[in-house]
Amino acid sequence: MVKHRIIFLTIASFLMLFSVGCGKQSQKNDGKDLVENIVLTIEELAEYNGKDGNPAYIAVDGVIYDVTDSKKWENGEHNGFTAGEDLTDNIKDISPHGTSVLSKLPVVGEIAE
């Protein structure tokens, strides 16, 4: 009887730990991990500028990235760029790192077509 109880408690503990760890699953979007799945217009994206407590999002090639917690994007600004905008051309044509750093950022959604 005690042996059965120990097995049951062990399994129950494992299931509780597993369910907590899976609370926020990410999905795939063209090979990028999605932490959320929001769809925003360019106008709606402007609200996510990193100011007044708003998250800081940028869009590149229709994908929305969260730069809120990036030390390089303090207060929604980075080297003359501002969050809340589609930065596709700027990232590809002006930025010295190009799109290489985007793989390090959380993907939260996409721009509405």
C-alpha atoms as one frame of an Amber mdcrd trajectory, in Angstrom:
protein
   0.000   0.000   0.000   2.792   2.449   0.921   4.647   1.484  -2.249   1.578
   2.357  -4.376   1.179   5.690  -2.602   4.835   6.622  -3.257   4.469   5.737
  -6.946   1.239   7.749  -7.185   2.781  10.793  -5.478   5.861  10.583  -7.702
   3.722  10.480 -10.865   1.458  13.276  -9.622   4.479  15.474  -8.809   5.965
  14.849 -12.243   2.697  15.740 -13.973   2.364  18.968 -11.981   5.927  20.023
 -12.813   5.422  19.124 -16.474   2.177  21.106 -16.740   3.763  24.202 -15.145
   6.687  24.046 -17.573   4.317  23.868 -20.534   2.209  26.852 -19.511   3.324
  29.070 -22.402   4.184  26.960 -25.386   5.675  28.533 -28.434   4.497  27.793
 -31.933   6.441  27.823 -35.186   6.093  30.494 -37.854   8.322  29.919 -40.876
  11.015  28.451 -38.636  10.775  31.192 -35.984   9.511  30.491 -32.468   6.305
  32.353 -31.657   5.778  33.354 -28.036   2.437  34.914 -28.939   0.371  34.934
 -32.082  -0.869  38.473 -32.627  -1.757  40.099 -35.913  -1.378  43.874 -36.121
  -1.788  46.476 -38.816   1.036  48.982 -39.279  -1.159  51.543 -37.519  -1.695
  49.226 -34.524   2.025  48.404 -34.405   2.723  52.113 -33.725   1.172  51.696
 -30.243   3.996  49.284 -29.318   6.711  51.924 -29.246   8.236  51.132 -25.824
   7.002  54.374 -24.288   4.665  54.945 -21.312   4.840  51.312 -20.235   3.986
  49.907 -23.676   5.945  46.945 -25.034   8.426  47.683 -27.826   7.772  45.754
 -31.058   9.389  46.075 -34.467   8.392  44.469 -37.743  10.751  43.064 -40.362
   9.480  41.240 -43.456   5.992  41.011 -41.941   7.197  39.358 -38.721   6.751
  41.204 -35.417   9.638  40.959 -32.941   9.552  41.939 -29.268  12.517  44.184
 -28.373  11.065  45.253 -25.005  13.652  43.410 -22.913  16.594  44.080 -25.218
  19.229  46.257 -23.547  19.968  47.734 -26.968  16.360  49.023 -27.295  16.082
  51.144 -24.155  12.824  53.131 -24.051  11.925  51.840 -27.523  14.908  53.427
 -29.268  18.076  51.986 -30.769  20.701  53.856 -32.802  18.177  56.270 -34.275
  15.499  53.642 -34.880  12.182  53.675 -33.043  10.049  50.707 -32.002   6.478
  50.531 -33.225   7.527  50.655 -36.865   8.191  48.389 -39.822  11.980  48.501
 -40.015  12.443  46.092 -42.908  14.298  48.510 -45.195  16.305  50.051 -42.349
  17.449  46.699 -40.978  18.352  45.337 -44.400  19.889  48.468 -45.948  21.263
  50.593 -43.090  21.882  48.426 -40.029  25.446  47.059 -39.829  24.216  43.702
 -38.474  21.346  43.284 -40.923  18.832  40.604 -40.049  21.362  38.411 -38.205
  20.280  39.569 -34.722  16.585  38.941 -35.332  16.938  35.236 -34.573  17.760
  36.190 -30.969  14.486  38.104 -30.495  11.103  36.680 -29.485   8.564  36.583
 -32.307   5.126  37.736 -31.165   3.162  37.738 -34.395   2.827  39.152 -37.852
   1.669  42.196 -39.767  -1.852  41.969 -41.182  -1.957  41.816 -44.957
